[in-house]
Amino acid sequence: MRQHMLNGWLVAALIALVCLLGITAYMEVSKDLPRVACVKNPKAIDKKAAQQVNCSTACCNTPAVSA
C-alpha cells in the first residue's frame, strides 16, 4: 500500500514538473516573439504582436540580415 501511494506522489510530481516547464517555455517564447517578428520583418512594428513589447530602435530600424 505504501509503494502505491509513493508511486502516486511521484506521478503527481512529474505532472507538476511538466506543467511548470511548459508554462516557463510558453512565457519565454511569448516574451521573445515580438523581437523575432521585428528581426524577420522590420515593418512588423505595426502589428499587434510587436506592439506588446517595445522593439528596440536598433532592431526595427535596421534591415534584417539574411542567413
Buried (B, 14 or more C-beta within 10 A) or exposed (E): EEEEEEEEEEEEEEEEEEEEEEEEEEEEEEEEBBBBBBBEBBEBBEEEEBEEBEBEEEBBEEEEEEE
